[in-house]
C-alpha cells in the first residue's frame, strides 16, 4: 500500500501526469464557474427578480389588452347606436340596443383572447 502511494507521488507512473492534467482542468473549470456565478449575482441584484418582473409585465400587458378590447366593443356599439339614432330619429333605443350588442361583442372578444373558448373548440 505504501508502495502505491509512493509511486503516484514520485511521478514515475502514467497516472501522475494525468492527475496533474485533470487537476489543472478542474481548477480552470472551478475558476470559470466562479466567474459565471459572480456575473449572475451582479446581473440579478439590480433587477430584483427578473423572472417575476417579466411575468408581471406580461400579465399586465394581457390585462390592458383584454380591458381595451372590452372598452372598444362598448364604444363602437355606442357609436353605431348613436349614428342610427341620429339617422332614424329613434333617440334612446338605437343607442341602448347597439351599446348592449357592443358589450356582448367585447365580452366575446375578451373570452377569445383569453383562450377560454379554445378548449371547447378543440374537442368538437
FENVENGI-V548946 format. One record per residue. N is the residue number from 1. RES is the residue in one small letter. PSI is psi in radians with two decimals (* if undefined). OMEGA is omega in whole degrees, 0 to 359 (* if undefined). Layout:
# FENVENGI-V548946
N;RES;PSI;OMEGA / N;RES;PSI;OMEGA
This chain:
# FENVENGI-V548946
1;x;-0.77;178 / 2;x;-0.52;180 / 3;x;-0.66;181 / 4;x;-0.67;180 / 5;x;-0.59;178 / 6;x;-0.59;181 / 7;x;-0.75;181 / 8;x;-0.57;183 / 9;x;-0.52;182 / 10;x;-0.45;181 / 11;x;0.28;181 / 12;x;-0.56;185 / 13;x;-3.08;181 / 14;x;-0.27;185 / 15;x;-0.53;184 / 16;x;-0.81;177 / 17;x;-0.60;177 / 18;x;-0.75;178 / 19;x;-0.64;179 / 20;x;-0.73;179 / 21;x;-0.75;178 / 22;x;-0.67;179 / 23;x;-0.70;178 / 24;x;-0.76;178 / 25;x;-0.70;178 / 26;x;-0.69;177 / 27;x;-0.75;178 / 28;x;-0.71;179 / 29;x;-0.73;178 / 30;x;-0.70;179 / 31;x;-0.75;179 / 32;x;-0.72;179 / 33;x;-0.72;179 / 34;x;-0.63;176 / 35;x;-0.76;179 / 36;x;-0.71;178 / 37;x;-0.73;179 / 38;x;-0.74;179 / 39;x;-0.70;180 / 40;x;-0.71;179 / 41;x;-0.70;180 / 42;x;-0.67;181 / 43;x;-0.51;182 / 44;x;-0.53;184 / 45;x;-0.85;180 / 46;x;-0.61;183 / 47;x;-0.66;179 / 48;x;0.86;180 / 49;x;1.18;186 / 50;x;-0.51;179 / 51;x;-0.75;178 / 52;x;-0.69;180 / 53;x;-0.70;179 / 54;x;-0.67;179 / 55;x;-0.70;178 / 56;x;-0.71;179 / 57;x;-0.70;179 / 58;x;-0.71;179 / 59;x;-0.68;177 / 60;x;-0.70;178 / 61;x;-0.73;178 / 62;x;-0.71;178 / 63;x;-0.77;177 / 64;x;-0.68;180 / 65;x;-0.80;181 / 66;x;-0.73;180 / 67;x;-0.63;178 / 68;x;-0.58;176 / 69;x;-0.69;179 / 70;x;-0.80;180 / 71;x;-0.68;179 / 72;x;-0.70;178 / 73;x;-0.77;179 / 74;x;-0.75;182 / 75;x;-0.74;179 / 76;x;-0.75;177 / 77;x;-0.75;179 / 78;x;-0.68;178 / 79;x;-0.77;178 / 80;x;-0.74;178 / 81;x;-0.71;178 / 82;x;-0.72;178 / 83;x;-0.77;178 / 84;x;-0.68;178 / 85;x;-0.68;179 / 86;x;-0.67;181 / 87;x;-0.78;188 / 88;x;-0.01;181 / 89;x;0.77;176 / 90;x;1.16;197 / 91;x;-1.24;188 / 92;x;-0.32;192 / 93;x;-0.78;178 / 94;x;-0.72;179 / 95;x;-0.81;182 / 96;x;-0.83;183 / 97;x;-0.83;183 / 98;x;-0.48;174 / 99;x;-0.70;176 / 100;x;-0.71;176 / 101;x;-0.67;176 / 102;x;-0.66;177 / 103;x;-0.76;179 / 104;x;-0.75;178 / 105;x;-0.68;178 / 106;x;-0.73;179 / 107;x;-0.72;178 / 108;x;-0.73;178 / 109;x;-0.68;178 / 110;x;-0.75;180 / 111;x;-0.71;178 / 112;x;-0.80;182 / 113;x;-0.62;180 / 114;x;-0.30;177 / 115;x;0.23;182 / 116;x;-0.53;182 / 117;x;-0.19;185 / 118;x;-0.48;181 / 119;x;-0.59;179 / 120;x;-0.65;181 / 121;x;-0.60;181 / 122;x;-0.57;181 / 123;x;-0.41;184 / 124;x;*;*
